[in-house]
C-alpha cells in the first residue's frame, strides 16, 4: 500500500520592486522607536555638533532628545501658546522658536529660561531661524510681515500678499534668507535692502523650502509638487516632481547631499536621487507626516506625524546586520552517555531512525477523503499554506500560499462534491477568492474551472441571497472585462504581426535590387568591349 503524498507547493518568483543599492541602504534600519508627544510635531531640527541631539517642537513644548534616548534630556515648556519651529544655531549653543502669542524666544541649550524675547508681530510666528555668528534672527509671521532682527532690536520688514509659511537662511552669506508663502511665491531677500532680490512662482501654496549645501540649487514644496530652482541662473526652474498623492509638507537632505527626502500628508516619505530626480525608495507611516529629519551620517531617520507620534529609525551596525548564531543544540543521548570527548570510530555503524512526516490539517483531511472540510480549512487559514498544487496566493497584502490540492481532488473526481452543499458564508468566501484571482494568468487555468463548476451547481439558488448575487454579478463583470481586454490584445498582436511581415518582405525585396545594381555596370562594360 502506497503512503499518502502531501500537497506540494510550487513557488513563483516574488513580484515586487527591483532591489537596488538604495533599497538595501534605506532598508538597513532597525524597527522604529515610537514616542508619543503632546501634539502634532511641526518641526524636527538636529544639532549640527556632537552629540547630535535633536529638538522636537510639538504643542506648547520643545523637547530635546539624545541620540539614542527615548526620554527628553531637556524641556523648554515656558510657552503661553503653541510653539513653532524650534531651530538650532550653526554652533548648536542657541535655539530660537516662534510662538502663537506673536513672540520669538531665544534659548541657551544649556539653560531653561529664554535669554531674550522679541515682539513686534501682530499674529503668531510660525518660522524662525538663526544665522551663524552674527546672531541674526529671521522671524516669519503667519501673516504678512517678515522681520529680520539682530539680537538688540528690529530693523527690517517686508510684506507678502498671503501667509508666510516657511523660510531658511544662507550659511554662506548671512545677509540672505529665503521665504515661502501661501501666495505661491518663493522670495529671496537681502537683509541690507528693503525688498526681495529674487522671486519664483511655485504655482501652489508653499509649505517648505530647502537650500542645497552649495546653495546653487533651491527646492520648494507645495501642493503635490516639488520644484528645483537654479539660483545661479536667476531662479530658473530645473525640474518639477509630482510623486505624492497629497500635500508635501517637509524636506531634508541626506548627509552626502546625494539624496533628497520629502514627507507628505499621504503618509509617505519619498527618497529622490539629486542627479536624476527619480524616486529610489519610499517609507510608509501610520499617519500624515509634518516633519522629517536625518541625523548626521544618516544614522537615524526621524519623522514627526499629525497624531503626535515621533518615529525614530536607527541604522543597523555591521555586526547587527549579520544574523545571530542559532541556539546551541544539546548533544543526543547516544553521544552524551559516552562522554564529552568521545570520537566515533571509522568502523562504527550509525543506525538512523525514520523521520516521521507531519501533515498539515488540510492534508490530514484529504487523506481521510474529507475534501469539503479541507477546502474550508484552507480558506480560513491566514498563514502560509497552499491553495493549489501549482500557485501561491496573496491575501490581506501579504504574500502567502493558500492551499488545497486541486489536481488530487480532480483526479479523484471529488471536485464537484467539495464545492457543493455550501452555506452562504463559505460560498461567499469562495467567491471572494475567485474575484480576486480568477484573471491572474498564473491561476486562471485552475480557477476558471472552479468558477464554471460553482455556477453550474448554484445557478438554481441565485436570487435567494443579496450578498451572493452581488458577488456573482461582480464576477461576471470581471470576466467580461477580461474577455474584452484579451480581444483587444489579440487585435494588437494581429497588427504587430502584419507590420513585422511587411518589414520582412521589404528587406527581402531590397536585397536582390542591390545585387542587380552592383552587377549592372559589369554587364554594360562587357557589351562595350564586344562592340
C-alpha positions in Angstrom: 0.0 0.0 0.0 1.4 3.4 -1.0 1.7 6.1 1.5 -0.2 9.4 1.3 1.7 12.1 -0.6 1.2 15.6 0.9 0.4 18.6 -1.3 3.5 20.1 -2.9 3.7 23.8 -3.2 5.2 25.3 -6.3 6.8 28.6 -5.7 6.8 31.5 -8.1 9.2 34.5 -8.4 8.1 37.2 -5.9 6.6 40.2 -7.6 7.9 43.4 -6.2 10.3 46.3 -6.5 13.7 45.9 -8.1 16.4 45.5 -5.5 19.0 48.3 -5.9 21.7 49.7 -3.8 19.4 52.3 -2.5 16.9 49.7 -1.5 19.5 47.8 0.5 20.8 51.1 2.0 17.5 52.5 3.2 16.2 49.2 4.4 19.2 48.7 6.7 17.4 50.4 9.6 16.1 48.9 12.8 12.4 48.7 13.8 11.3 52.2 14.5 11.1 53.6 18.1 7.8 55.4 18.6 7.5 58.2 21.1 4.2 59.9 21.9 4.3 63.7 22.1 1.6 66.1 23.4 0.5 67.3 20.0 1.3 67.4 16.3 5.1 67.5 15.7 5.6 70.5 13.4 9.4 70.7 13.4 12.4 68.5 13.9 15.9 70.0 14.0 19.1 68.1 14.6 22.0 69.8 16.3 25.0 70.3 13.9 27.6 69.3 16.6 28.1 66.2 18.7 26.3 64.6 20.5 23.8 65.4 17.7 20.7 65.9 19.9 17.5 66.8 18.1 14.9 69.3 19.1 11.2 68.4 18.7 8.6 71.1 18.5 5.1 69.9 19.5 2.2 71.7 21.1 3.5 74.2 23.8 6.8 72.4 24.3 10.2 71.9 22.7 11.8 68.6 23.8 15.5 67.8 23.2 16.2 64.1 22.8 19.6 62.4 22.9 20.8 60.3 20.1 19.5 57.0 21.5 17.3 58.2 24.3 13.6 57.7 24.4 13.1 60.3 27.1 13.8 64.0 26.6 17.1 65.2 28.1 15.8 68.8 28.3 12.5 70.6 28.0 11.5 74.2 27.1 7.9 74.5 28.1 7.5 78.2 29.1 5.3 79.0 26.1 1.9 80.6 26.7 0.6 79.1 23.5 1.6 76.7 20.7 5.3 76.8 19.8 6.6 76.7 16.3 9.9 75.9 14.5 12.5 75.2 17.2 15.8 75.7 15.3 19.4 75.4 16.3 22.1 77.9 15.5 25.1 76.5 13.5 27.2 76.1 16.6 24.4 74.2 18.5 24.6 76.5 21.5 21.4 78.6 20.9 17.9 77.7 19.9 15.2 80.0 18.6 11.5 79.3 18.4 8.3 81.2 17.4 5.0 81.1 19.2 1.3 81.6 18.7 1.5 84.5 21.1 3.3 86.6 18.4 6.6 86.4 20.1 10.0 84.9 19.4 12.2 83.4 22.2 15.9 82.8 22.2 17.2 79.9 24.4 20.6 78.8 25.6 20.6 75.0 25.1 22.4 74.5 28.5 19.7 76.6 30.3 16.0 76.6 30.8 14.9 80.2 30.7 14.7 82.2 27.5 17.7 84.5 27.1 15.7 87.1 25.0 12.1 87.5 23.9 11.3 89.5 20.8 8.0 91.0 20.0 6.6 93.1 17.1 4.4 90.7 15.1 0.7 91.1 15.2 0.0 87.4 14.7 1.7 84.1 15.6 5.2 83.4 14.3 5.4 80.0 12.6 9.0 80.2 11.2 12.2 81.4 12.9 15.9 80.7 12.2 19.3 81.9 13.3 22.1 83.0 11.0 25.5 81.9 12.1 27.8 84.0 14.3 26.1 87.4 13.9 23.0 86.3 15.8 20.6 87.5 13.2 17.1 86.2 13.8 14.8 86.0 10.8 11.2 85.6 12.0 8.4 85.0 9.5 4.9 85.7 10.8 2.0 83.6 9.8 0.5 86.8 8.4 2.0 89.3 6.0 5.2 90.9 7.5 8.6 89.3 7.6 11.0 90.8 10.1 14.8 90.4 10.4 16.2 91.4 13.7 19.7 91.2 15.3 19.5 90.5 18.9 19.3 94.1 20.1 16.2 95.0 18.1 14.1 95.0 14.9 15.2 96.6 11.7 13.8 95.1 8.5 10.3 94.5 7.3 8.9 93.0 4.1 5.3 92.3 3.1 3.5 89.5 1.3 0.1 89.0 -0.2 -0.7 85.9 1.9 0.6 84.0 4.9 4.3 83.2 5.1 4.7 79.5 5.9 8.3 78.6 5.7 11.8 80.0 5.4 15.5 79.2 5.5 18.8 81.2 5.7 22.0 81.1 3.8 25.0 79.7 5.6 27.5 81.2 3.1 26.0 84.7 3.1 24.5 85.8 6.4 22.5 88.6 4.8 20.4 86.3 2.5 17.3 84.4 3.6 14.5 82.7 1.6 10.8 82.6 2.4 7.9 80.6 1.0 4.4 81.9 1.2 0.8 80.9 0.6 0.7 83.4 -2.3 2.5 80.7 -4.3 5.8 82.6 -4.3 9.4 81.8 -3.1 11.3 85.0 -2.4 15.0 85.7 -1.8 15.7 88.6 0.5 18.9 90.6 1.3 18.8 92.0 4.8 20.6 95.1 3.5 17.7 96.1 1.2 14.0 96.8 1.7 12.7 94.4 -0.9 13.3 90.9 -2.3 16.1 90.4 -4.8 14.6 87.3 -6.5 11.0 85.9 -6.8 10.0 82.4 -8.1 6.4 81.3 -8.7 5.8 77.8 -7.3 2.2 77.6 -8.6 0.9 76.2 -5.3 0.9 77.4 -1.6 4.5 76.8 -0.5 4.9 74.6 2.6 8.7 74.1 2.7 11.9 75.4 1.2 15.4 73.9 1.3 18.8 75.1 0.1 21.4 72.6 -1.1 24.8 72.8 0.7 26.4 74.5 -2.3 23.4 77.0 -2.3 23.3 76.9 -6.1 20.0 74.9 -6.0 16.8 75.6 -4.1 13.9 73.1 -3.6 10.4 74.3 -2.8 7.5 72.1 -1.8 3.8 73.0 -2.1 0.7 71.1 -3.0 1.7 67.8 -4.6 4.8 69.3 -6.3 8.5 69.6 -5.6 10.3 72.1 -7.8 14.0 72.6 -8.1 15.3 76.1 -8.9 18.8 77.2 -10.2 19.8 80.1 -8.0 22.8 80.9 -10.2 20.6 81.4 -13.3 18.2 83.9 -11.6 15.8 81.4 -10.2 15.3 79.3 -13.4 13.2 76.1 -12.8 15.1 72.9 -13.5 12.6 70.2 -12.7 9.1 69.7 -11.3 8.3 66.5 -9.4 4.9 65.1 -8.7 5.2 61.8 -6.8 2.9 62.3 -3.8 -0.8 62.0 -3.6 -1.4 64.8 -1.1 0.3 68.0 0.0 4.1 67.8 0.6 4.9 69.3 4.0 8.6 68.9 4.7 12.0 68.4 3.0 15.5 67.4 4.1 18.8 66.2 2.5 21.0 63.2 3.3 24.4 63.7 4.8 26.1 63.2 1.5 23.7 65.6 -0.3 23.0 62.9 -2.9 19.5 62.0 -1.7 16.5 64.3 -1.1 13.7 63.3 1.3 10.2 64.6 1.2 7.3 64.0 3.6 3.7 64.3 2.8 0.2 64.1 4.2 -0.2 60.9 2.2 1.8 59.1 4.9 4.9 58.5 2.7 8.5 59.7 2.8 10.0 59.6 -0.7 13.7 59.4 -1.3 14.9 61.1 -4.5 18.3 61.0 -6.3 19.6 64.5 -6.7 21.2 63.6 -10.0 18.2 62.1 -11.8 15.4 63.3 -9.5 13.8 59.9 -9.6 12.3 58.1 -6.6 14.8 55.5 -5.4 13.0 54.4 -2.2 9.9 55.1 -0.1 9.0 54.8 3.6 5.4 54.2 4.8 4.0 55.5 8.1 0.8 55.2 10.0 -0.3 58.9 9.9 0.2 62.1 7.9 3.7 63.5 8.1 4.5 67.0 9.1 8.3 67.0 9.7 11.3 64.8 8.7 15.0 65.0 9.5 18.1 62.9 9.1 20.8 62.5 11.8 24.5 63.0 10.6 25.8 60.2 8.5 22.2 59.1 8.1 22.4 57.4 11.5 18.7 57.9 12.1 15.5 58.8 10.2 13.3 61.0 12.4 9.7 61.6 11.4 7.0 63.6 13.2 3.3 63.0 12.5 0.0 64.7 12.9 -1.1 62.3 15.6 1.8 63.3 17.9 3.9 60.2 17.3 7.6 60.6 16.8 9.2 57.7 14.8 12.9 57.2 15.0 14.7 54.6 12.9 18.3 53.9 13.8 20.7 52.4 11.3 21.9 48.9 11.9 25.6 48.5 12.6 27.6 45.9 10.6 27.7 43.5 13.5 23.9 43.8 13.9 23.3 43.1 10.2 24.8 39.6 10.5 22.2 37.1 11.7 22.9 35.8 15.2 24.1 32.3 15.5 21.3 29.8 16.4 20.9 28.3 19.9 23.4 25.6 20.6 21.7 22.2 20.5 22.2 19.7 23.3 24.0 16.5 22.3 22.0 13.4 21.5 21.6 10.8 24.2 23.7 8.2 22.4 26.7 10.6 22.4 26.0 12.1 25.8 26.3 8.8 27.7 29.7 8.1 26.1 31.3 11.3 27.4 32.3 14.7 26.1 35.5 13.6 24.4 34.0 10.6 22.5 35.0 10.5 18.9 33.2 8.0 16.5 35.5 5.3 15.1 35.7 4.5 11.4 34.1 1.1 11.8 31.2 2.4 13.8 27.7 1.8 12.3 25.2 4.6 12.8 21.6 3.4 12.8 19.2 6.2 11.9 15.6 6.4 12.8 13.0 7.1 10.2 11.8 10.7 10.3 8.0 10.9 10.8 6.4 13.3 8.4 3.9 15.7 10.0 0.9 16.5 7.8 -0.9 19.8 7.8 -4.5 19.9 8.9 -5.9 20.0 5.3 -3.6 17.2 4.2 -5.0 15.0 7.0 -8.5 15.8 5.9 -7.6 15.0 2.3 -6.0 11.7 3.5 -9.3 10.8 5.1 -11.3 11.9 2.0 -12.9 14.9 3.7 -12.3 17.1 0.7 -15.0 19.7 1.5 -13.6 20.2 5.0 -10.1 20.5 3.6 -11.3 23.3 1.3 -12.9 25.1 4.2 -9.8 24.8 6.3 -7.6 26.3 3.5 -9.9 29.3 3.0 -9.9 30.1 6.7 -6.1 29.8 7.2 -4.2 33.1 7.2 -0.7 31.8 7.4 1.5 30.1 4.8 -0.3 27.3 3.1 -1.3 26.1 -0.4 -4.4 26.8 -2.5 -3.5 24.6 -5.4 -0.5 22.4 -6.0 0.8 24.9 -8.6 0.4 28.5 -7.4 0.6 30.9 -4.5 -2.0 33.4 -3.2 -1.7 36.9 -1.8 -4.2 37.8 1.0 -4.5 41.0 3.0 -1.5 42.4 1.2 0.9 39.7 2.5 2.2 37.1 0.1 1.2 33.7 1.3 0.5 30.4 -0.3 -3.1 29.3 0.1 -4.0 25.7 -0.4 -5.8 22.8 -1.5 -4.5 20.2 -3.9 -7.0 20.7 -6.8 -5.1 18.3 -9.0 -5.5 15.5 -6.4 -9.2 16.3 -5.9 -9.9 16.4 -9.7 -8.1 13.1 -10.2 -10.4 11.5 -7.6 -13.4 13.0 -9.2 -14.4 14.8 -5.9 -14.1 18.5 -7.0 -17.9 18.8 -7.5 -18.6 17.2 -4.2 -16.1 19.5 -2.5 -17.8 22.6 -3.9 -21.4 21.5 -3.4 -23.6 21.8 -0.4 -22.2 25.1 0.9 -23.8 27.7 3.1 -23.9 31.4 2.3 -20.8 32.2 4.4 -18.5 29.6 2.9 -19.8 30.2 -0.6 -19.2 34.0 -0.2 -15.6 33.4 1.0 -15.0 31.1 -2.1 -16.5 33.7 -4.5 -14.4 36.5 -2.9 -11.3 34.4 -3.6 -12.3 33.9 -7.2 -13.0 37.6 -7.8 -9.5 38.4 -6.6 -7.5 35.9 -8.6 -9.6 34.5 -11.5 -8.0 36.9 -14.0 -4.4 36.2 -12.9 -2.7 34.4 -15.7 -0.9 32.1 -13.2 -4.1 31.0 -11.6 -6.6 31.2 -14.4 -6.4 27.6 -15.6 -7.4 26.3 -12.2 -9.9 29.0 -11.2 -11.8 29.2 -14.4 -12.7 25.5 -14.0 -13.7 26.1 -10.4 -15.9 29.1 -11.4 -17.7 27.1 -14.0 -18.5 24.3 -11.5 -19.7 26.7 -8.9 -22.1 28.5 -11.4 -23.4 25.1 -12.6 -24.1 23.9 -9.0 -25.6 27.1 -7.6 -27.4 28.6 -10.6 -30.8 27.4 -9.1 -30.3 29.4 -5.9 -29.4 32.7 -7.5 -31.7 35.4 -6.2 -32.1 34.0 -2.6 -29.1 35.9 -1.1 -28.3 39.5 -1.9 -24.6 39.0 -0.9 -24.1 36.1 -3.3 -26.0 37.9 -6.1 -23.7 40.9 -5.8 -20.6 38.7 -5.9 -21.9 36.7 -8.9 -22.6 39.9 -10.8 -19.2 41.3 -9.9 -17.5 38.0 -11.1 -19.5 38.2 -14.3 -18.4 41.8 -15.0 -14.8 41.0 -14.2 -14.7 38.1 -16.6 -16.5 40.1 -19.3 -13.9 42.9 -18.9 -11.1 40.4 -19.1 -12.5 38.9 -22.3 -12.7 42.4 -23.9 -9.2 43.1 -22.8 -7.9 39.8 -24.3 -9.7 40.5 -27.6 -8.0 43.9 -27.8 -4.7 42.3 -27.1 -5.3 39.8 -29.9 -6.2 42.7 -32.3 -3.0 44.5 -31.3 -1.0 41.3 -31.8 -2.5 40.9 -35.3 -1.5 44.4 -36.2 2.1 43.8 -35.0 2.3 40.6 -37.0 1.2 42.5 -40.1 3.8 45.1 -39.6 6.6 42.6 -39.0 5.6 40.6 -42.1 5.6 43.8 -44.2 9.1 44.7 -42.9 10.4 41.2 -43.7 9.1 41.4 -47.3 10.6 44.8 -47.9 14.0 43.6 -46.6 13.9 40.5 -48.9 12.9 42.7 -51.9 15.6 45.2 -51.3 18.4 42.6 -51.2 18.0 41.4 -54.9 17.8 45.1 -56.1 21.1 45.9 -54.5 22.7 42.8 -56.1 21.4 43.6 -59.6 22.5 47.2 -59.2 26.0 46.0 -58.4 26.1 43.7 -61.4 24.7 46.1 -63.9 27.9 48.1 -64.6 29.8 44.9 -65.3 27.3 43.8 -68.0 27.4 47.2 -69.7 31.2 47.1 -69.8 31.2 43.7 -71.4 28.8 45.0 -74.2 31.1 48.0 -74.8 34.2 45.7 -75.1 32.4 43.4 -77.6 31.4 46.3 -79.8 
